[in-house]
Amino acid sequence: MKKDINQLAEVNLLSEGTTEDLLKEYAEQIFNETMTDPLIGIKNDDHSGFALSMEDGLEFMYIRSKSPRDMTLIRKSHDNKDLLAIYFFYGSTFDYYVENKIEKSVQGLINGIIIHNYSSNVRISLLKDREFNFVVIRVNSMALDKYFQPLADDLKKKFFSKKPILLYENLDQNMLDHLRSVGHIQSVKTTSRYLIFGKSIELLALTFNLILTRNHYSKVIVKIPEYDNVVMAKNFLISDWQNPPSIKQLSKFMGMCPTKAKILFKQVYGYPPHKYFKKKKMEMAYQLIMETDYDTAKIGRQLGYKNLSHFSVDFKKYYGTPPKKYSMQKSDSPLATN
C-alpha cells in the first residue's frame, strides 16, 4: 500500500545558510551526528557526504545515504532572487514537490536534474531505507559572470527572477559517469577543494549546455496528469528495443493527438520521441559494452539492428568511437564503472 506523503514527518532545513550549513543540518537532524568540518564531512558504512562553499558565489554538497525513517524535507522560500539551486539525483527514488505559485511535482524520480530558484517552498519526500544519492550546486549571478561568459546574460534572464521555476531533465550516461566519480573526491584529502571546484564547473557547464539548447519552457506548461502520461509513454517507448512503437501508437497510448504527444514529450525529456529513443538506445549500448562481456554484434542485435554496420555508424556518431574499438579499450577507460 502506497504511503501518503502528506503524512510523513517533516524536517525543516535552512533557507538562508550555505551548503556547509545545510550539510550540518542533514547530519544533525537526519543522522544524529555532529559534524565539525564540512569538507571532511561524514563517512561511514551507512552514509557519506561533504560540502564546500567557495568564493564568488559557488557552493557544492554531496550526500549518499539511506533514509533512516519516513520523512519530508522542507526548504522554505525566501526573497533571494540571486541564487539558483541545481539538484542532481541518481540511484534515488522519491517525490519532489514545489509549492506556492506553480504547484508542480516530480514523482518517483530516479536519475535526474532538478533546477529551481528560491521563490517557492520545496518538499522532498523520502521513505525509510530508500537509498538516495545527490549533488547540490548553488550558484549566484556573480559566479555566472565570472565563469560562464558570454552565456551569463542568457542564463540570468532564464533563472533569476521572482517567478518560480522548476525544470526537470533526465540524466544521460555522460552525466551519470561524472556524478558517480564525485564520491571518490572525499578520499583525496590534500586537493579535494580543487577537485570539488573543477567538478562544480564541469557539471554546471554540462547542465547549462543542456538548458540553453532548449527554448520552449515558457511555451508549454505540463500539468501533473499529463506529466504522468509522458513518463508512462517514455517507459512504453523504451520497453522493446527491437520493436519500438510508432508515434501514432505512442500518442494513442498517451490518449492524445500525435502533435500534442510530441510537444509534451519534448517538453519533459528535451527530445522528440524518435530522437529520445535513439539517445537511450545508444546509452544502453554503452552500458552493455562497459558492464557485460557481450561482443558488439550481440549488443547490436539485442538493440534491434539487423545491419551491424548501421549500429557502428550510430554509436560512433554518438560517442566518437566505433563500438568494437570502445569495447577493446574499456578496461583502460576513465569512464568505466564498477
C-alpha positions in Angstrom: 0.0 0.0 0.0 1.4 3.4 -1.0 2.1 5.8 1.8 0.5 9.2 1.9 3.5 11.6 1.6 1.4 14.3 3.2 1.5 12.3 6.5 5.3 11.9 6.7 7.2 13.6 9.5 8.6 16.9 8.4 12.2 18.1 8.7 12.7 21.8 8.2 16.1 22.7 6.6 17.8 26.1 6.3 16.7 28.5 3.7 19.4 31.1 4.1 22.5 29.1 5.0 25.3 27.9 2.9 25.6 24.3 1.7 28.1 23.7 4.5 25.4 24.8 7.0 22.9 22.6 5.2 25.1 19.5 5.4 25.5 20.1 9.2 21.7 20.2 9.5 21.4 17.0 7.5 23.9 15.3 9.8 22.2 16.5 13.0 18.5 16.3 12.1 18.5 13.2 9.9 21.6 11.1 11.1 22.0 12.4 14.6 25.7 13.1 14.0 27.7 16.2 14.9 30.0 17.4 12.1 32.9 19.8 12.6 34.5 20.1 9.2 32.1 20.1 6.2 34.9 19.4 3.7 35.9 16.2 5.6 32.2 15.7 6.0 30.6 12.4 7.2 31.7 9.0 6.1 30.8 5.5 7.4 29.2 2.3 6.2 25.7 3.9 6.2 26.2 7.3 4.6 28.7 9.8 3.4 28.7 13.5 2.5 30.8 16.6 2.2 30.2 20.3 1.3 32.2 23.3 0.3 31.2 27.0 0.0 33.7 28.5 -2.5 34.4 32.1 -3.3 32.4 34.1 -5.8 29.0 32.5 -5.0 29.6 28.9 -5.9 28.6 26.2 -3.4 28.7 22.4 -3.5 27.2 19.5 -1.5 27.2 15.7 -1.9 25.2 13.1 0.1 24.9 9.3 -0.3 22.7 7.6 2.3 19.6 5.7 3.1 16.7 7.4 4.7 16.7 6.3 8.4 12.9 6.9 8.6 10.0 8.2 6.6 10.3 11.9 6.3 9.6 15.0 4.2 12.4 17.5 3.9 11.2 21.1 3.7 13.0 24.1 2.4 11.2 27.4 2.9 11.1 30.1 0.2 12.8 33.4 0.7 13.3 36.6 -1.3 16.9 36.0 -2.5 16.5 36.5 -6.3 20.2 36.0 -6.9 20.5 32.3 -6.0 19.9 29.2 -8.1 19.9 25.6 -6.9 20.6 22.6 -9.1 20.0 19.1 -7.7 21.5 16.1 -9.4 19.8 12.9 -8.2 20.9 9.4 -9.2 20.0 6.0 -8.0 17.3 7.6 -5.8 13.5 7.2 -5.6 11.5 9.9 -4.1 8.8 12.6 -4.7 9.8 16.2 -5.2 7.1 18.9 -4.9 7.3 22.7 -5.3 4.6 24.6 -3.6 3.2 28.1 -3.8 2.9 29.7 -7.3 3.5 26.8 -9.6 2.3 23.6 -7.8 4.5 21.3 -9.7 5.9 17.9 -8.8 8.3 15.2 -10.0 7.1 11.8 -8.7 9.2 8.7 -8.4 12.4 10.4 -9.7 15.3 8.0 -10.2 18.0 9.8 -12.2 17.5 13.4 -13.0 18.4 17.1 -12.6 16.0 19.5 -10.9 16.6 23.2 -11.1 14.8 25.8 -9.1 15.2 29.3 -7.6 14.1 30.2 -4.1 10.7 31.8 -4.6 8.8 28.7 -3.6 8.7 26.1 -0.8 10.1 22.8 -1.7 9.2 19.4 -0.2 11.2 16.2 -0.8 9.6 13.0 0.4 11.8 10.1 1.4 10.7 6.7 2.6 12.6 4.6 5.1 15.6 2.6 3.8 15.3 4.1 0.4 18.8 4.9 -1.0 19.4 8.4 -2.2 22.4 10.0 -3.8 22.5 13.6 -4.8 24.8 16.5 -5.5 23.6 20.1 -4.9 25.3 23.0 -6.6 24.2 26.5 -5.8 25.3 29.5 -7.9 24.6 33.2 -7.9 24.8 35.8 -10.7 28.4 36.8 -9.7 29.6 33.3 -10.3 27.9 33.2 -13.7 29.5 36.4 -14.7 32.9 35.1 -13.7 32.9 31.6 -15.0 30.2 31.5 -17.8 30.7 34.5 -20.0 29.3 35.1 -22.6 26.4 32.9 -21.6 25.8 34.6 -18.3 23.2 37.2 -19.5 21.1 34.5 -21.1 21.3 32.3 -18.0 20.4 35.1 -15.7 17.3 36.0 -17.8 16.2 32.4 -17.6 16.8 31.8 -13.9 17.0 34.9 -11.8 13.5 36.4 -11.4 10.7 36.5 -8.9 8.9 33.9 -11.0 9.3 30.4 -9.5 10.8 27.8 -11.8 11.0 24.0 -11.8 12.9 22.4 -14.6 13.4 18.7 -14.8 15.8 16.7 -17.0 16.8 13.1 -17.2 20.4 12.3 -16.6 22.2 10.9 -19.6 25.0 8.3 -19.3 27.7 11.0 -19.6 26.3 13.0 -16.7 25.9 9.8 -14.6 29.5 9.0 -15.1 30.6 12.4 -13.9 28.3 12.2 -10.8 29.4 8.7 -9.8 33.0 9.9 -9.6 32.1 12.6 -7.1 32.1 10.2 -4.1 35.8 9.5 -4.6 36.8 13.1 -4.0 36.2 12.6 -0.3 39.2 10.3 -0.1 41.6 12.8 -1.7 42.5 15.0 1.3 45.1 17.4 0.0 43.5 18.6 -3.2 39.8 17.9 -2.6 38.9 21.6 -2.6 40.3 22.0 -6.1 38.6 18.8 -7.3 35.2 20.0 -6.0 35.6 23.3 -7.7 36.5 21.6 -11.0 33.6 19.2 -10.7 31.2 22.0 -10.0 32.2 23.9 -13.1 32.1 20.8 -15.2 28.6 19.8 -14.0 27.3 23.4 -14.4 28.7 23.6 -18.0 27.0 20.3 -19.0 23.7 21.4 -17.4 23.7 24.9 -19.0 24.5 23.4 -22.4 21.5 21.2 -22.0 19.2 24.0 -20.9 20.3 26.6 -23.5 19.7 24.3 -26.4 16.0 24.2 -25.3 13.9 27.4 -25.9 10.4 26.1 -25.2 10.0 26.1 -21.4 7.8 29.2 -21.4 5.6 27.9 -24.3 4.2 24.7 -22.8 3.1 24.0 -19.2 2.9 20.3 -18.4 0.2 19.6 -15.8 0.8 16.7 -13.4 -1.6 14.2 -15.1 0.0 15.0 -18.4 3.4 14.6 -16.9 2.5 11.1 -15.6 1.3 10.2 -19.1 4.6 11.3 -20.6 6.6 9.2 -18.1 4.5 6.1 -18.8 4.9 6.8 -22.6 8.6 7.0 -22.1 8.6 3.6 -20.4 6.5 2.2 -23.2 8.8 3.7 -25.8 11.9 2.0 -24.5 10.3 -1.3 -23.3 11.3 -3.1 -26.6 14.5 -2.0 -28.4 13.7 -4.2 -31.3 10.1 -3.1 -31.9 9.6 0.4 -30.7 6.1 1.9 -31.1 5.4 4.4 -33.9 4.4 8.0 -33.0 0.8 7.0 -33.8 0.9 4.1 -31.4 2.6 6.2 -28.7 0.1 9.1 -29.0 -2.8 6.6 -28.8 -1.1 5.2 -25.6 -1.0 8.7 -24.2 -4.6 9.4 -25.2 -3.9 12.5 -27.3 -3.1 13.5 -30.9 0.4 12.9 -32.3 1.2 16.6 -32.4 0.4 17.2 -28.7 2.2 14.0 -27.7 5.4 15.1 -29.4 5.2 18.6 -27.9 4.7 17.3 -24.3 7.3 14.5 -24.7 9.9 17.1 -25.8 8.9 19.4 -23.0 9.6 16.8 -20.4 12.6 14.9 -21.9 14.1 17.5 -24.2 13.8 15.5 -27.4 11.0 14.3 -29.6 10.2 10.6 -29.1 12.3 9.2 -32.0 15.4 11.1 -31.0 14.9 10.2 -27.4 14.6 6.6 -28.3 17.9 6.7 -30.4 19.6 8.5 -27.5 18.5 5.9 -24.9 19.4 3.1 -27.3 23.0 4.4 -27.6 23.2 4.8 -23.8 22.1 1.2 -23.4 24.7 0.1 -25.9 27.4 2.0 -23.9 26.1 0.3 -20.7 26.2 -3.2 -22.3 29.7 -2.6 -23.6 31.0 -1.4 -20.3 29.2 -3.8 -18.0 29.0 -7.1 -19.9 31.2 -9.4 -21.9 28.9 -9.4 -24.9 30.5 -8.8 -28.3 29.4 -5.8 -30.2 27.5 -8.0 -32.8 25.3 -9.4 -30.0 24.7 -6.0 -28.5 23.7 -4.6 -31.9 21.2 -7.4 -32.5 19.8 -7.1 -28.9 19.2 -3.4 -29.7 17.3 -4.1 -32.9 20.0 -3.6 -35.5 19.7 -6.0 -38.4 22.6 -4.3 -40.2 25.5 -4.2 -37.7 27.3 -1.5 -39.8 24.4 0.8 -39.0 24.9 0.1 -35.3 28.6 1.0 -35.6 27.8 4.2 -37.5 25.2 5.3 -35.0 27.4 4.5 -32.0 30.4 6.4 -33.5 28.2 9.4 -34.2 27.1 9.5 -30.6 30.4 8.6 -28.8 33.1 9.4 -31.4 34.5 5.9 -31.4 33.2 2.7 -33.1 31.7 0.2 -30.5 34.3 -2.5 -31.3 37.2 -0.2 -30.5 35.4 1.2 -27.5 34.9 -2.4 -26.2 38.6 -3.2 -26.6 39.6 0.0 -24.7 37.0 -0.2 -21.9 39.4 -1.6 -19.3 41.5 1.5 -19.6 38.7 3.9 -19.9 38.3 6.6 -17.1 34.6 6.3 -17.7 34.5 2.6 -16.8 32.2 1.9 -13.8 32.4 -0.8 -11.3 
